[in-house]
Amino acid sequence: MTAMVPTPTSASTSTPCREDSMHGYYFEELEIGMCDFYGKTVTDADIVMFAGISGDTNPVHLNHEFASKTPFEGRIAHGMLTASFISTVIGTKLPGPGCIYISQGLRFKAPVKTGDTVVARATITKLIPERHFVELACVCTVGERVVLDGEATVMAPSLKR
């Protein structure tokens, strides 16, 4: 029996390939409709560490007995932990390293619990050349369920310094 050997493929079109790998897309390389995503399975450790870093020790996130008496019937992850996955997409993938956050709007739709895999996706909806601003539609899902949506505006670095 022969082993199947994968054939090399071209570089992904969603990740820039450049000599300076610390840099993301430049404004001039961006197009409406471009999108990228980040997925993460939320663990108890993630929730506890986020509580420690943020100072948000609301018992709905940390105390099972308390949280079991809420409408969520158990502990839930911090909404801002889920929202931070959008920041991961924007800051590391699209536009990526070098971009600067201007604003973020969020609408929380459903809770995220330990063990849920959150997929955060950002899609470019508008480009504003005068300021090098990029507007993105943002959504986080667990399976087919939308748990958070919103919009972000960032400033992308320009080739025309």
C-alpha positions in Angstrom: 0.0 0.0 0.0 1.4 3.4 -0.9 1.2 6.4 1.3 -0.6 9.5 0.0 1.7 12.4 -0.1 0.1 15.9 -0.1 1.1 18.1 -3.0 2.3 21.6 -2.3 -0.3 24.3 -2.9 0.0 28.0 -3.4 -0.1 30.3 -0.4 -3.4 31.1 1.1 -5.0 34.3 -0.3 -6.3 35.3 3.1 -2.9 35.6 4.7 -0.4 38.1 3.3 3.0 36.6 2.4 5.7 39.2 2.5 9.3 39.6 3.6 8.1 41.6 6.7 5.9 38.9 8.2 5.1 41.3 11.1 3.0 43.4 8.8 -0.6 42.8 7.7 -2.4 44.2 4.7 -1.8 47.7 3.5 -5.0 49.8 2.9 -4.3 49.7 -0.9 -4.4 45.9 -0.9 -7.8 45.7 0.7 -11.1 45.1 -1.1 -14.7 45.1 0.0 -15.8 41.5 0.7 -12.5 40.2 2.0 -13.0 38.2 5.1 -11.1 36.1 7.6 -11.9 34.2 10.8 -10.5 32.9 14.1 -11.9 29.9 16.1 -11.3 29.1 19.7 -12.9 26.6 22.1 -13.5 28.4 25.4 -12.2 26.6 28.5 -12.7 27.2 32.2 -9.1 28.4 32.4 -9.9 31.1 29.7 -12.8 32.4 31.8 -10.9 32.4 35.0 -7.9 34.1 33.4 -10.1 36.7 31.7 -11.8 37.4 35.1 -8.3 37.9 36.6 -7.0 40.2 33.8 -10.2 42.2 33.4 -11.2 42.4 37.0 -14.8 41.2 36.0 -15.5 38.7 38.8 -19.3 38.6 38.3 -20.3 35.3 39.8 -22.3 34.4 36.6 -18.9 33.7 35.1 -17.2 32.1 38.1 -19.7 30.5 40.6 -21.7 27.5 39.3 -24.2 27.6 42.2 -25.0 31.3 41.6 -25.0 30.9 37.8 -27.3 27.9 37.9 -30.1 30.1 39.4 -29.9 32.6 36.4 -31.7 32.3 33.1 -28.5 30.8 31.7 -28.7 27.8 34.1 -25.0 27.7 34.5 -21.8 29.7 34.1 -21.2 31.7 31.0 -18.1 33.2 29.4 -17.7 37.0 29.6 -19.2 38.7 26.6 -16.0 40.7 26.2 -14.0 37.5 26.1 -16.1 36.5 23.1 -15.7 40.0 21.6 -11.9 39.8 22.0 -11.9 37.1 19.3 -13.0 39.7 16.8 -10.0 41.7 17.9 -7.9 38.7 17.2 -9.1 38.5 13.6 -8.7 42.2 13.0 -5.3 42.5 14.7 -3.7 39.3 13.4 -5.4 38.5 10.1 -7.5 41.2 8.4 -6.2 43.9 8.0 -3.7 42.4 10.5 -0.6 43.7 12.3 -0.2 47.4 12.0 -3.9 48.3 12.0 -5.4 50.6 14.7 -8.8 50.2 16.3 -11.1 53.3 15.9 -14.4 51.9 17.1 -16.3 48.7 17.8 -20.1 48.2 18.1 -21.4 44.9 19.7 -24.7 43.2 20.1 -24.7 40.1 22.4 -27.2 37.6 21.1 -26.6 34.4 23.1 -24.4 33.1 25.9 -21.1 31.2 25.4 -20.4 28.4 27.8 -17.3 26.4 28.6 -16.6 23.9 25.8 -18.2 26.0 23.1 -16.2 26.7 20.0 -16.5 30.3 19.0 -15.8 31.3 15.4 -15.2 35.1 15.0 -15.4 36.4 11.4 -14.7 39.9 10.1 -15.7 41.0 6.6 -14.8 44.3 4.9 -17.9 46.3 4.1 -16.5 49.7 3.3 -13.2 51.4 2.6 -12.6 55.1 3.3 -9.5 56.1 1.3 -9.1 59.7 2.7 -8.5 58.3 6.2 -7.4 54.8 5.4 -10.3 53.6 7.4 -11.7 50.1 7.0 -15.3 49.2 8.1 -15.9 45.5 8.9 -19.0 43.5 9.7 -18.2 41.2 12.7 -20.0 38.1 13.8 -19.2 35.3 16.3 -21.0 32.0 16.1 -21.1 28.8 18.0 -22.1 26.2 15.4 -24.9 27.8 13.4 -26.0 30.1 16.3 -25.0 33.8 16.3 -23.8 34.7 19.8 -22.5 38.2 18.9 -22.5 40.6 16.0 -21.5 44.1 15.3 -19.3 46.4 13.3 -15.7 47.7 13.6 -13.8 50.6 12.1 -10.0 50.4 12.0 -7.3 52.4 10.3 -5.0 50.3 8.1 -1.4 51.3 7.3 -0.9 52.8 3.9 1.8 52.3 1.3 1.5 56.1 0.8 2.9 57.1 4.1 
